Amino acid sequence: MNLMQVLRLKMIVAACVLLMGYKPVYAQNAAEILDRMEQVMRGDSGYSEMKMKIVRPRYEREISMRSWHMGTDYSLVLITAPARDEGIAYLMRENDIWNYDPRIDRTTRLPSSMMAQSWMGSDFTNDDLVRDTDINRDYEHTILRTEELEGRESYVIELIPKPGTPIVWGKVLIWVGTGDYLQLRVENYDQRFELVNTMQLDQITEMGGRVIPTRFTITPAGKENEQTVLVYEAMDFNIDIDESFFSRANMQRVR
């Protein structure tokens, strides 16, 4: 092997070593991207009307609801249909979660242990609907890569729960559009890092003055003919509302 070949070989080896240790540098960190995503998807406050379809091998069920939120500490969800569930309400006020059932005229505080349980028999959890956890406060974040998802360039961000947080997931992966910061996909994994369910966000259209996904489909892993589809029918962002709206008394009055 002559001198030129030796030099060329050393350059190739050096380049390989550099590539093995290479980590891409992004203009924003993961927390900043997730914060932008939250602003695009939710705003500082909002109102929405939704319809949820629960699909199971032996039956299908539809639930209609209205929802209000302010920041990440206040939210209220009211069931409007079917008739047997009309008036059921869920309230998050700072660190407290409450459920009101008009059929027995009773308000109950939900413990943290119930946040991971199914909401109204769907594939959503109680935490998904009232948003008890905060993705920036309660997780450590890492941008894994960028990739194309359904024709959109996306960040793939890994979320690992911080020690001591009451979160059932072992990790969460979120796909966020690099240009518009739309949330496009979520994968939830258990403590052994095995996939539990996948949420796909699509039907991107203008609603409430913003272009956003209006259909959320959750599919449990390893279960055939099961899914929950949540469709937004109306949305309004940055509404005039204050924390007094989110009270236990108002759970019984709001319509």
C-alpha positions in Angstrom: 0.0 0.0 0.0 1.6 3.3 -1.1 1.6 6.6 0.9 -1.5 8.0 -0.9 -3.5 4.9 -0.2 -2.6 5.0 3.5 -3.5 8.7 3.8 -6.9 8.0 2.0 -7.6 5.2 4.4 -6.9 7.3 7.4 -9.2 10.0 6.1 -12.0 7.5 5.6 -11.6 6.1 9.2 -11.5 9.6 10.7 -14.7 10.5 8.8 -16.5 7.4 10.0 -15.5 8.2 13.6 -16.9 11.7 13.3 -20.1 10.5 11.9 -20.6 7.9 14.6 -20.5 10.7 17.2 -22.5 13.2 15.2 -25.7 14.5 16.6 -27.8 16.9 14.6 -28.1 20.5 15.9 -31.6 22.0 15.7 -32.5 25.7 15.7 -34.9 25.1 18.6 -34.8 22.7 21.5 -37.6 20.1 22.2 -39.2 22.2 24.9 -39.5 25.2 22.6 -41.0 23.1 19.8 -43.6 21.5 22.2 -44.5 25.0 23.6 -45.1 26.3 20.0 -47.2 23.2 19.3 -49.3 23.8 22.4 -49.9 27.4 21.3 -50.9 26.4 17.8 -53.2 23.5 18.9 -54.8 25.1 22.0 -54.0 28.8 22.3 -54.2 30.6 25.7 -57.9 29.6 26.0 -60.6 28.0 23.9 -64.0 26.5 23.3 -64.8 23.4 21.2 -67.6 21.1 20.3 -66.7 17.5 19.6 -68.2 14.1 18.7 -66.5 10.9 19.8 -67.1 7.5 18.3 -66.0 4.4 20.2 -65.6 1.3 18.0 -65.5 -2.2 19.5 -65.8 -5.6 17.9 -69.4 -6.0 19.1 -70.7 -2.4 19.3 -70.2 1.3 18.4 -71.1 4.2 20.7 -71.2 8.0 20.0 -70.7 10.8 22.6 -71.1 14.5 22.0 -69.5 17.1 24.2 -68.5 20.7 24.7 -65.2 21.8 26.2 -63.6 25.0 27.6 -60.1 25.5 28.7 -57.8 28.3 30.0 -54.1 27.8 30.0 -53.0 24.4 31.2 -54.5 24.6 34.7 -58.2 25.0 33.9 -60.6 22.9 31.8 -64.2 21.8 31.8 -65.8 19.1 29.6 -69.6 18.7 29.4 -71.4 15.7 27.9 -74.3 16.7 25.7 -75.4 13.3 24.2 -76.5 10.6 24.4 -79.5 11.5 26.6 -78.5 9.0 29.4 -75.1 10.8 29.8 -76.2 14.3 29.2 -75.0 16.7 31.9 -72.0 14.7 33.1 -69.1 17.1 33.5 -65.4 16.9 34.2 -63.5 19.8 35.7 -59.8 20.4 36.2 -58.9 23.3 38.4 -55.2 23.6 39.1 -54.3 20.4 41.0 -57.9 19.1 41.5 -60.0 17.0 39.1 -63.7 16.7 39.7 -66.6 14.7 38.1 -70.3 15.7 38.3 -73.0 13.1 37.6 -76.5 14.6 37.4 -78.1 11.2 37.6 -77.2 11.0 41.2 -76.5 14.7 41.7 -73.1 14.0 43.1 -69.7 15.7 42.6 -66.6 13.5 43.2 -62.9 14.3 43.3 -60.8 12.0 41.1 -57.5 10.8 42.6 -54.3 10.9 40.5 -54.5 7.1 40.3 -57.6 7.4 38.0 -55.9 9.7 35.4 -54.7 6.7 33.4 -58.1 5.0 33.4 -60.4 4.9 30.3 -62.6 8.0 29.8 -66.2 7.2 29.2 -65.2 3.7 28.0 -63.0 5.1 25.2 -59.3 4.7 24.3 -58.7 8.2 25.7 -57.7 8.4 29.4 -59.1 10.9 32.0 -55.8 12.7 31.7 -56.2 13.1 27.9 -59.5 14.9 28.3 -58.8 17.2 31.3 -55.0 17.5 30.7 -53.8 17.0 34.2 -50.2 16.4 33.0 -48.1 19.1 31.4 -45.8 17.9 28.6 -43.2 20.5 29.3 -43.3 20.4 33.1 -43.6 16.6 33.7 -41.3 15.1 31.0 -37.7 15.2 29.8 -37.6 15.8 26.0 -35.2 14.8 23.2 -35.5 15.5 19.5 -34.7 12.1 18.0 -34.8 13.0 14.3 -36.8 14.7 11.6 -38.7 12.6 9.1 -41.6 12.8 6.6 -45.1 11.8 7.9 -48.0 11.8 5.5 -46.1 14.3 3.3 -45.2 16.6 6.1 -41.7 17.1 7.4 -41.9 16.5 11.2 -39.8 16.5 14.3 -39.9 13.2 16.2 -39.6 14.1 19.9 -39.2 11.6 22.8 -40.8 12.3 26.1 -39.6 10.5 29.3 -41.6 11.1 32.5 -39.6 12.9 35.2 -39.0 10.9 38.4 -41.9 11.1 40.9 -44.5 12.3 38.3 -47.8 10.2 38.4 -47.6 9.2 34.7 -48.4 5.7 33.5 -46.4 5.8 30.3 -42.8 4.7 30.2 -42.2 7.0 27.2 -44.1 9.0 24.6 -43.2 9.8 21.0 -44.7 12.9 19.4 -44.5 14.0 15.7 -44.7 17.8 15.3 -44.7 19.6 11.9 -41.4 21.5 11.4 -43.0 24.4 9.7 -46.5 24.7 11.2 -45.9 23.1 14.6 -49.0 20.9 14.2 -49.2 17.8 16.3 -49.5 14.9 13.9 -49.0 11.6 15.7 -48.5 10.3 19.2 -47.3 6.9 20.3 -47.7 5.9 24.0 -45.4 3.2 25.5 -45.6 1.3 28.8 -42.9 1.0 31.4 -41.2 -1.8 29.3 -41.2 0.5 26.3 -43.8 -1.6 24.5 -46.3 0.2 22.3 -49.7 0.7 24.0 -51.6 2.9 21.5 -51.2 5.3 18.6 -53.0 8.5 18.1 -53.1 9.9 14.5 -54.2 13.5 13.9 -55.5 14.4 10.4 -58.3 16.1 8.5 -56.3 19.3 8.7 -58.5 22.2 7.9 -59.4 25.8 8.9 -61.4 26.0 12.1 -61.7 28.9 14.5 -59.4 31.0 12.3 -56.6 28.4 12.5 -55.5 25.5 10.3 -55.4 22.5 12.6 -56.1 18.7 12.7 -59.8 18.2 13.4 -59.8 14.3 13.7 -57.9 12.4 16.4 -57.9 8.6 16.0 -56.6 6.4 18.8 -55.8 2.8 17.9 -54.8 0.3 20.7 -51.8 -1.9 19.8 -52.6 -5.5 19.1 -56.4 -5.1 19.1 -58.3 -5.6 16.0 -61.5 -3.6 15.2 -61.0 -1.3 18.1 -60.4 2.4 18.0 -61.7 5.8 19.3 -62.3 8.7 16.8 -62.7 12.2 18.1 -63.9 14.8 15.6 -63.9 18.5 16.3 -67.1 20.1 14.8 -66.5 23.7 16.1 -63.6 25.5 17.7 -62.9 29.0 19.0 -59.5 30.2 20.3 -58.4 32.8 22.9 -62.0 33.3 24.2 -62.9 35.8 26.9 -63.1 33.6 30.0 -61.6 33.6 33.5 -60.9 31.1 36.2 -64.3 31.7 38.0 -65.9 29.8 35.1 -64.1 26.7 36.2 -65.9 26.1 39.4 -67.6 23.1 41.0 -70.9 25.0 41.0 -70.6 25.8 37.4 -70.3 22.1 36.5 -74.0 21.8 37.4 -75.1 25.0 35.6 -73.2 25.1 32.3 -75.0 24.0 29.2 
